[in-house]
Structure formats: C-alpha cells, structure tokens
Amino acid sequence: MKNPIIGLSGGLLIIEGETFLGRERAYVNNDYIESVVRAGGSPVVLPVILNEELIKRQVEAVDGVIITGGYDVNPLVYGEEPSQSQGFTYPEMDEYDLMLIKIACELKKPILGICRGLQILNVAFGGTLYQDLAQIEGCYIKHVQSSKGDFAGHSIEVKKDTLLYNIFGEAALVNSFHHQAIKKLAPGFTVSANSKDGVIEAIEKNEDNFIVGVQWHPEMMTGNNVKMLDIFKKLVEKAGK
C-alpha cells in the first residue's frame, strides 16, 4: 500500500533580519514533517494561497490534512472585536485555513487540527474563542509552559467514547503553548478532553470519518511518546482508506 499523502497547512513567517527584512516565507516547523513520516505518511507543505479553485486542487492531491499551529485567529472572523490581550493576527492565513477546512470537509478528507488548528477548526464550524486565558473564570494552570517542547507541562482528562479515549484512556500528560482557547463549541462537535481548570483541550466532530482538534502540540512529542505518535498514525490510517 502506498503511503498516504498528508498535507500540512503552511504558515507565513515575516523575516525580521536585515537581509530580506519584511519578506514573507512559507514554512512549517519540521516537527510536523517528522511526525507524519514516523506515522507512515508522506508529508507535503500546502502554502497559503487565496484562490479557492487552487486550494481545491491542493486538497484533491492529498489524502489527509493537518491544520498547523501559528498566529491568533482574528476575532472579527467569529464576530467579536479585538480585546487588549489579543495577539498578532494574519488575516490571509485565517482566510486560507477556513477555505482549506471547508474544502477538505466537502471532499471528505480526514483533518487533524493542532493548537491554532483546533481553534480555527472550531471557528470554521460556528464556534468562538477566548482571546486570552485570563478571560476564563477559574483558569489557573500555566498553559504557556517555560520548558522544552517535548516536556509534558500539565495533565488532561479524556472523555469516554471518544477517539482520543481509545488512544490515551481517561487521562494524559501534554505540553502546552497557547494563550487562547475555545469559548463556544461549534455545533456538531464533542469535547473529548479538558485540562483540570476546565479549558477545552480536544474536540472531535460527531459522526464524521476523522475531524479532530487538539490544543497541545503532539508533533513535538512523537519522538519519545508512543501515544502522541498514535494521533498521527490514526490520521494516516484514516487517510489511507
């Protein structure tokens, strides 16, 4: 069987050095690529473009899609004004990711959203976000860890009868690098994991082949954590069918 092709949504990096200052670079962090390879998939980077027909061609060429992490989602997309704690936004990336998700769903391609990927997946289906964790009553856990990326910074509780429960069981330790989180869950989704302070850590779409979002960064942990690699293996397995 051929290795399924997994498309990784690209980011746009603004170069800050003196040479090519202000130029934009299409990229993904290499952890995503290595994780897809470890899981048995063939990774390709999908650069940000704003032509819907060309995005459809991108999606047609792959067997599954990962919506990667990155900048904050523009709150205007989900009907809110930016708060004082809103971080850097990149509207072109929002527009691309929203079209990418829409087309991938129409073509019934499995989708994994990671960090910002979870957040914009929720927004794409009608949900909203907290623009900063300080807006969540009772949020006390450090969700932007000060440690190496593969270190598990806090625990999560996983719901029964979910895809993630089949991987982790009732609890797991995850890393954490986010200051935004899901507020209103999009219709048609189930919360599959929470941190102990109530922050939504994972969601999955009901009655779909595989549309899953996680708030942590499993791609940083797959080198030494079999269960984190299993998330990517499940995506690759679904993409291969």
N, C-alpha and C positions, 0 to 999 in steps of 0.2 A: 504494500500500500504506500502511495506517495505521502510524503509529509505534508499535512495541511498548511496552507499559507495563511499567516496571521498578520493582518495589517495593524500597525501601530500609529495612532494619530500623532502627527508631528507637532512640535511647538515652534514658536518663533522667538529666537533669542536676539535681543538687541545688544550688539557688540559695544563694550564700554572702553576698550583700549584705544590708544591714539590712532593706530592703523585701522582703517575702515570704521572709524567711530560712527555710531548711529546706524550702521548697516544691519540688516536682519539676516539671521542664519536659521535655516530649517534644521531641526535636530530632534532626537530623543535621547534620554540617558541610556547608557549601554546596558544597565541592569535589566531593562525590559527585553532587550535583544537576547541577552544571555539566558534569561528565564524561559523565553519561548523556545530557544534551542534545547535547553535542558528538558523541557516538557515534550520534545519531539516535533515541534512545529518549525516552519520556515518563516522567519520574520522579514517583513518589508516595512519601510517607513512611508507613511502617507502624508505628503506635505500639505500645508494649508493652502487651499485654493477656494475660490468663491463662485465657481461655475457649477451649478447643480448637475448638469449633464456629465461633466468631467468627474465629479465626485461619485456619481453612479457608476462610471466606468472603473474608478478605483475600487469600489465595493464589489463589483462584479468579478474583479480579478483576484479577490481573496476569499478565504473560507471562513474566517472569523475576524473580529475586530477588538482591539484593546483601545479604550479611551484613556489616555495617559494623564498624569498629573500636570500641574502648572499654575498659572496665574488665577486670581479670584475671578469668579463669574460676575459679569456686570449685573448689578441688581435691577437695572432698568429692564432687563430681559424677563424678569419674573414680577414686574410691576411695582417695584419699590425704589425709593430714592436712596442714593448712597449715604451711609452713615459716616460719622467721623472716623470709625475704625475700619472702613472699607479699604482693602489693599489695592495694589496695582491691577488694572484690568486691561484686556486686549480684545476689543470688540470683534475684530476679524477672526480670532480664534474661537470665540463664542459662536459666531455665525457658522463657521466651518463645522465645529463639533455638533451643533444642532442639526445641520443638514446630514452629516455623516451618520448620526444616530437614527434619524428618520429613514434614510435610505436603507441602512443595514436592517432595520426592523421590517421594512417593506419587502426586502429580499430574503428575510428570514435567516440572516446570518447571526450566529451567537456573538454576544457582546459582553466584555468584561470592562467595567469602569473602575479606575483606581484613583483615589483621593479626589482631585478636581473632577476626574472622570465620573465618580459616583455622584458628585454634586450636580454636574451638568446633565447627567442621565436623569436625575430626579426632576430638574427644571424642564427638560425636554418633554416630559410627560405631564407637566402641570403642577409640579411641586415648587416649594420655595426654600430659601436658605436663611440661616442666621448669618449675618455679615461678620460677626465675631463671636467667639465662645463666651465672652463676657455678657452677652445678651441672654444667655441661657441660665435661668434660675437654678441654683444648686450645682452648677458645673464647677468642680473643684480639682479635677485631675489635670496634670500637665500634659497637654495634647501636642505641644511642640517640644519634643524631647531634646535635651542637650547631651547627646551621646551619638555614637556611631550608628549609621543607618540600619545595620543588621541587628542592633540590640532591641530586644522586646521591652518597650517602655511601660506598658500597662496591660491590664487584663480586659477581656471582653466576655460577655455571657451570650451564648449562642442559643437561638430558639430551636425547639424540636420541630421535626417535619419540614426542615429546610435543606437546601443543597449544602449549605455550609456545615450544618449539623452532621451530615454524612462524612465530612472531612475532619472536623475538629472535635465532634462531640459537644458537650454542654459548655465548654469554656476553652479559651486560648489566650496566649500572650502575643501582643502585636507591637510593632513600632508605631510612631505617631509624629506626623509633621503637618498639622493643619490648624488654622485658626477660624475656619468657617465650618458649618455643619448643616445638616438637613433640619428645616423647621417644619413645614407642612409636607408630609409624604405624598408623593404623586399617586393619583388613583391607579389601581391595578397592581400596586406593589405591596410587598410584605416586608416588614423589618425583620431581618434574620439575626442581627446581633446588636447589642448595646454595650457601652462602657458602664462601669458601675455608678457613674454620675448621670446616667441617662442619655448621653449623646449617642445618636444613631451611628453605628459602626459598619453596618452592612444591610443591603436591601436586595431583593430579587423580585422579578416580575412574575406575577401569577400566571400559570397555565401557558408559559412560553418555553421554547426549546432551551434557551440559556441566555438570560439577561440578568447579570449580577453586578452589583457595585460594592466595593469595599473602601472604607475611609482610610485605612492604613496603606502601607507600601510593601506588599508581599514580594515584589520584584527585588527588593533589597535584601531579602532573607532567604531566597531559594537556594543559595549556595550551601547553607548548613541547616536548613529546616525543611524536612520532607513534606510536612503538611502545607507549608506555603507553596511549595512546588506543585502540590496536588491541585491547587486552584488553577494553575496554568495547564496542568495535564487534563483537567476536566474540560476547560475551554477547547484545547486541542482535540480531545476526544469528540466533543460535540461538533467541532468544525470538520472533522473527518467523515462525518456521517452524511 
